[in-house]
Amino acid sequence: MSLTRRTLALAGVAGLGLAGCTPRPAANGQTVLSAVDVHPADYPTVTAVKWMGEELGRLTNGRIGIRQFPAGQLGTEDDSIGLTRFQAVDICRVAVAALNNAFPETRLLALPYVYRDVAHVRAVVDGKIGTELLNVFEGRGLIGLAYYDAAPRSFYNVRHPVTEPGQMRGLKMRSPQSDIFLDSIRAMGANPTPLTFGAVFSSLQTHLIDGAENNWPSYQSSRQFEVARYWSETQHSFSPDALLMSKAAFDRMTPADQEMIRDVARRSVQVMRAEWDKREARARETVIAAGVQVSEVDKAAFAATVRPVLDKYLAEPRLRALHERIAAVA
């Protein structure tokens, strides 16, 4: 994961814009952490980080707070990762798919049909495995604070209902910029097209792509349902989101403040999930009321198409052992 020219430019802009909000204490002793997210201000992940800032303020009598930049104000998720690694911002929320190539261990969170349901993935990220998968980021300038819900993910398209893999053939489907998602979509018979999340709506409108895959809240909040009217309940991925902090910013804080931030981040997960469950139900109701056609699918057939993808990634002994541990989680 290297800095692009775009990220360098954004880092310069962010550095100017956040000059008064670095994690170094200001003259009045206050520390204001900057946090970025591509989702809108009322999205569950943004709401959870807002709660974190309020809780940190309460615990420190206003000494530590968080200033948020939602709705992609500082670029794409890839930009967010670079800005956080190189200290232009302090905290970012990104999809795990954006981290898979740089942090191979996170691939077990994104591989298709690894998790049975939402309860299973929550049990994994809340337990010992989740802690281990938060610790993989430190070697590359990041601190893993928490995993947030972002699943299940399913396909939707502008062309026709899809109930079995054969109906995916020929469709140009947007993919996150992750080898796992590219391989999985290709295995299901579609043509994967890597695009940033913010480019999906216009690409659906102009038929640069025929469809995409995501969760109900993102499908609704991005208004993609207005052009892609066919939803297929594949639930192929339970990939979560990661809440990350700049290691340089974290290291400048006292051990007591570091532990407090970790604790508040862990507790924010329940805040996020409460909002997520409500938002997911509301988003589904909204898009169905708007006329979106929802189709049940042959999940076993979809799972069979991506078995070679699983075998490819699980050929690595470390990932296979981790997969076996995940499968064993109750």
C-alpha positions as CSV (number, residue, x, y, z in Angstrom):
1,M,0.0,0.0,0.0
2,S,1.8,3.1,-1.2
3,L,1.0,6.8,-1.4
4,T,-0.6,7.9,-4.7
5,R,-0.2,11.4,-6.1
6,R,-3.9,11.9,-5.3
7,T,-3.4,10.9,-1.7
8,L,-0.3,13.1,-1.4
9,A,-2.3,16.0,-2.7
10,L,-5.2,15.3,-0.3
11,A,-2.7,14.9,2.5
12,G,-1.5,18.5,1.8
13,V,-5.0,19.8,1.7
14,A,-5.9,17.9,4.9
15,G,-2.8,19.1,6.6
16,L,-3.8,22.7,6.0
17,G,-7.4,22.1,6.9
18,L,-6.7,20.2,10.1
19,A,-3.8,22.3,11.2
20,G,-5.7,23.2,14.4
21,C,-6.9,19.6,15.0
22,T,-3.8,17.5,15.2
23,P,-3.5,15.0,18.1
24,R,-0.8,17.1,19.7
25,P,-2.4,19.0,22.7
26,A,-3.2,22.6,21.8
27,A,-2.3,25.6,24.0
28,N,-5.5,25.1,26.1
29,G,-4.5,21.4,26.6
30,Q,-7.3,20.1,24.4
31,T,-6.6,17.3,21.9
32,V,-9.0,17.1,18.9
33,L,-8.7,13.9,16.8
34,S,-9.9,14.1,13.1
35,A,-12.0,11.2,11.8
36,V,-13.0,10.5,8.2
37,D,-15.6,8.3,6.6
38,V,-17.1,8.1,3.0
39,H,-20.6,7.5,4.4
40,P,-23.1,10.3,5.2
41,A,-23.4,12.0,8.6
42,D,-26.4,9.9,9.7
43,Y,-24.8,6.6,8.8
44,P,-24.3,4.1,11.7
45,T,-20.5,4.1,11.5
46,V,-20.4,7.9,11.6
47,T,-22.9,8.0,14.4
48,A,-20.7,5.5,16.4
49,V,-17.6,7.7,16.0
50,K,-19.6,10.8,17.0
51,W,-20.6,8.9,20.1
52,M,-16.9,8.1,20.7
53,G,-16.0,11.8,20.6
54,E,-18.8,12.6,23.1
55,E,-17.7,9.8,25.4
56,L,-14.1,10.8,25.3
57,G,-15.1,14.4,26.0
58,R,-17.2,13.2,29.0
59,L,-14.4,11.1,30.4
60,T,-11.8,13.8,30.1
61,N,-13.9,16.9,30.8
62,G,-13.4,18.1,27.3
63,R,-9.7,17.4,27.1
64,I,-10.1,14.9,24.2
65,G,-12.6,15.2,21.4
66,I,-13.2,14.1,17.8
67,R,-13.9,16.3,14.7
68,Q,-15.5,14.3,11.9
69,F,-15.3,14.6,8.1
70,P,-18.0,12.3,6.7
71,A,-19.5,11.9,3.2
72,G,-16.1,11.5,1.5
73,Q,-15.0,15.0,2.2
74,L,-11.4,13.9,2.2
75,G,-11.6,11.4,-0.6
76,T,-12.1,7.7,-1.2
77,E,-11.5,4.8,1.3
78,D,-8.1,4.2,-0.2
79,D,-7.3,7.9,0.3
80,S,-8.5,7.6,3.9
81,I,-6.1,4.7,4.6
82,G,-3.2,6.7,3.2
83,L,-4.1,9.9,5.0
84,T,-4.3,8.0,8.3
85,R,-1.1,6.0,7.8
86,F,0.8,9.2,7.1
87,Q,-0.7,11.3,9.9
88,A,-2.8,13.8,7.8
89,V,-5.8,12.5,9.8
90,D,-6.1,10.5,12.9
91,I,-9.0,8.0,12.5
92,C,-10.6,6.4,9.5
93,R,-13.4,3.9,9.0
94,V,-13.0,1.7,5.9
95,A,-14.3,-1.5,4.5
96,V,-12.1,-4.6,5.2
97,A,-12.0,-5.2,1.4
98,A,-9.9,-2.1,1.0
99,L,-7.3,-3.7,3.4
100,N,-7.2,-7.2,2.0
101,N,-4.3,-6.8,-0.4
102,A,-2.0,-4.9,2.1
103,F,-3.0,-7.0,5.2
104,P,-3.5,-10.7,4.0
105,E,-4.8,-11.8,7.4
106,T,-8.0,-9.7,6.8
107,R,-8.8,-11.8,3.8
108,L,-10.6,-14.3,6.2
109,L,-13.0,-11.5,7.0
110,A,-13.9,-10.9,3.3
111,L,-13.8,-14.4,1.6
112,P,-17.2,-15.5,0.3
113,Y,-19.4,-17.9,2.2
114,V,-17.1,-18.2,5.2
115,Y,-19.7,-17.1,7.8
116,R,-23.0,-18.6,8.5
117,D,-24.8,-15.4,9.5
118,V,-24.4,-12.0,11.2
119,A,-24.2,-13.7,14.6
120,H,-21.3,-15.8,13.5
121,V,-19.2,-12.9,12.2
122,R,-20.0,-10.8,15.3
123,A,-18.8,-13.7,17.5
124,V,-15.6,-13.9,15.5
125,V,-14.7,-10.2,15.6
126,D,-15.7,-9.9,19.2
127,G,-13.5,-12.7,20.4
128,K,-9.8,-13.7,20.4
129,I,-9.7,-14.0,16.6
130,G,-11.0,-10.5,16.2
131,T,-8.4,-9.2,18.6
132,E,-5.6,-10.9,16.6
133,L,-7.0,-9.4,13.4
134,L,-6.9,-5.9,14.9
135,N,-3.3,-6.3,15.8
136,V,-2.1,-6.9,12.2
137,F,-2.1,-3.2,11.3
138,E,0.6,-1.9,13.6
139,G,3.5,-2.9,11.4
140,R,2.3,-0.5,8.7
141,G,1.4,2.7,10.6
142,L,-2.1,1.9,11.8
143,I,-3.8,0.8,15.1
144,G,-6.8,-1.4,14.8
145,L,-9.5,0.0,17.2
146,A,-12.6,-2.0,16.3
147,Y,-14.6,-3.9,13.7
148,Y,-18.0,-2.5,12.7
149,D,-20.9,-4.3,11.0
150,A,-21.2,-3.9,7.2
151,A,-23.0,-7.1,6.1
152,P,-24.5,-9.2,4.7
153,R,-23.7,-8.1,1.2
154,S,-25.7,-9.1,-1.9
155,F,-25.9,-8.3,-5.6
156,Y,-28.1,-5.8,-7.4
157,N,-28.3,-4.8,-11.1
158,V,-30.1,-2.7,-13.7
159,R,-30.9,-5.6,-16.2
160,H,-33.0,-8.4,-14.8
161,P,-33.7,-10.6,-11.7
162,V,-30.8,-13.0,-10.7
163,T,-31.7,-16.2,-8.8
164,E,-28.8,-18.5,-9.9
165,P,-25.2,-18.0,-11.0
166,G,-25.9,-18.6,-14.7
167,Q,-27.9,-15.3,-14.8
168,M,-24.8,-13.4,-13.7
169,R,-23.1,-14.3,-17.0
170,G,-22.2,-11.2,-19.0
171,L,-23.1,-8.7,-16.3
172,K,-20.5,-6.0,-15.6
173,M,-20.5,-5.9,-11.8
174,R,-18.7,-3.2,-9.7
175,S,-16.1,-4.7,-7.3
176,P,-14.2,-3.1,-4.5
177,Q,-10.5,-2.9,-5.2
178,S,-9.8,-6.2,-3.6
179,D,-8.4,-9.3,-5.3
180,I,-10.8,-11.4,-3.3
181,F,-13.9,-9.6,-4.6
182,L,-12.5,-9.5,-8.1
183,D,-11.9,-13.3,-8.1
184,S,-15.3,-14.0,-6.4
185,I,-17.3,-12.0,-8.9
186,R,-15.5,-13.6,-11.8
187,A,-16.1,-17.1,-10.4
188,M,-19.8,-16.4,-10.2
189,G,-19.8,-15.7,-13.9
190,A,-19.9,-11.9,-14.0
191,N,-17.3,-9.4,-15.3
192,P,-15.8,-7.6,-12.3
193,T,-15.1,-3.9,-12.7
194,P,-13.1,-2.2,-9.8
195,L,-14.5,1.2,-8.9
196,T,-14.6,3.4,-5.9
197,F,-17.8,3.4,-3.9
198,G,-18.5,7.1,-4.9
199,A,-18.3,6.3,-8.6
200,V,-21.0,3.5,-8.5
201,F,-24.2,5.6,-8.9
202,S,-23.0,7.5,-12.0
203,S,-21.5,4.3,-13.5
204,L,-24.9,2.5,-13.1
205,Q,-26.7,5.5,-14.7
206,T,-24.4,5.5,-17.7
207,H,-24.2,1.7,-18.0
208,L,-20.5,1.6,-17.5
209,I,-21.5,-1.2,-15.1
210,D,-24.7,-3.3,-14.9
211,G,-24.6,-3.8,-11.2
212,A,-22.8,-3.9,-7.9
213,E,-22.9,-5.6,-4.5
214,N,-23.2,-4.1,-1.1
215,N,-25.4,-4.1,2.1
216,W,-28.9,-2.7,2.4
217,P,-27.9,0.6,4.1
218,S,-25.3,1.5,1.5
219,Y,-27.6,0.5,-1.4
220,Q,-30.2,2.9,0.0
221,S,-28.1,5.8,1.3
222,S,-26.2,6.0,-2.0
223,R,-29.5,6.1,-3.9
224,Q,-28.1,3.3,-6.1
225,F,-31.5,1.6,-5.8
226,E,-33.0,4.3,-8.0
227,V,-31.2,2.9,-11.0
228,A,-30.4,-0.7,-10.1
229,R,-33.8,-2.1,-9.4
230,Y,-33.1,-5.9,-9.1
231,W,-31.8,-7.1,-5.7
232,S,-30.6,-10.7,-5.3
233,E,-30.3,-12.0,-1.8
234,T,-27.0,-13.8,-2.3
235,Q,-25.6,-12.8,1.1
236,H,-22.2,-13.9,-0.3
237,S,-20.1,-11.8,2.0
238,F,-20.2,-10.8,5.7
239,S,-17.1,-8.6,5.4
240,P,-17.1,-6.0,8.2
241,D,-15.6,-2.5,8.4
242,A,-12.5,-1.6,10.3
243,L,-12.0,1.5,12.5
244,L,-8.3,2.5,12.4
245,M,-6.1,5.1,14.0
246,S,-2.8,6.6,12.9
247,K,-0.1,4.8,14.9
248,A,1.9,8.0,15.1
249,A,-1.0,9.9,16.6
250,F,-1.7,7.0,19.0
251,D,1.9,6.8,20.1
252,R,1.9,10.5,21.0
253,M,-0.7,9.9,23.6
254,T,-0.2,8.7,27.2
255,P,-0.7,5.0,28.0
256,A,-3.8,5.9,30.0
257,D,-5.3,7.9,27.1
258,Q,-4.3,5.0,24.7
259,E,-6.2,2.5,26.8
260,M,-9.2,4.9,27.1
261,I,-9.4,5.3,23.4
262,R,-9.3,1.5,22.8
263,D,-12.0,1.0,25.5
264,V,-14.3,3.7,24.1
265,A,-13.8,2.3,20.5
266,R,-14.7,-1.2,21.8
267,R,-17.8,0.1,23.4
268,S,-18.8,2.1,20.3
269,V,-19.3,-1.2,18.5
270,Q,-22.6,-1.8,20.4
271,V,-23.7,1.8,19.6
272,M,-23.0,1.1,15.9
273,R,-24.8,-2.2,15.9
274,A,-27.9,-0.8,17.5
275,E,-28.0,1.9,14.9
276,W,-27.1,-0.6,12.1
277,D,-29.9,-3.0,12.9
278,K,-32.4,-0.2,12.8
279,R,-30.9,1.3,9.7
280,E,-30.8,-2.0,7.8
281,A,-34.5,-2.7,8.5
282,R,-35.4,0.8,7.5
283,A,-33.3,0.7,4.3
284,R,-34.8,-2.5,3.2
285,E,-38.3,-1.2,3.7
286,T,-37.5,2.0,1.9
287,V,-36.2,0.4,-1.3
288,I,-38.9,-2.3,-1.5
289,A,-41.5,0.5,-1.1
290,A,-39.8,2.3,-4.0
291,G,-40.4,-0.7,-6.2
292,V,-37.1,-2.7,-6.0
293,Q,-37.6,-6.3,-6.9
294,V,-36.1,-8.6,-4.3
295,S,-35.2,-12.2,-5.4
296,E,-34.3,-15.2,-3.2
297,V,-31.4,-17.2,-4.7
298,D,-29.9,-20.6,-4.8
299,K,-27.2,-19.9,-2.2
300,A,-25.7,-23.4,-2.4
301,A,-25.2,-22.9,-6.2
302,F,-23.5,-19.5,-5.6
303,A,-21.3,-21.0,-2.8
304,A,-20.2,-23.8,-5.2
305,T,-19.0,-21.3,-7.8
306,V,-16.6,-19.7,-5.4
307,R,-15.2,-22.8,-3.8
308,P,-12.1,-22.5,-6.1
309,V,-11.6,-19.0,-4.8
310,L,-11.7,-20.3,-1.2
311,D,-9.3,-23.1,-2.1
312,K,-6.9,-20.6,-3.7
313,Y,-6.6,-18.4,-0.7
314,L,-6.8,-21.2,1.9
315,A,-3.8,-22.9,0.2
316,E,-1.7,-20.7,2.5
317,P,-1.4,-22.7,5.8
318,R,-1.7,-19.7,8.0
319,L,-5.0,-18.7,6.5
320,R,-6.3,-22.3,6.4
321,A,-5.7,-22.7,10.1
322,L,-7.4,-19.4,10.8
323,H,-10.4,-20.5,8.6
324,E,-10.7,-23.7,10.6
325,R,-10.8,-21.6,13.8
326,I,-13.4,-19.3,12.4
327,A,-15.6,-22.3,11.3
328,A,-15.4,-23.7,14.8
329,V,-16.7,-20.5,16.5
330,A,-20.2,-21.1,17.9
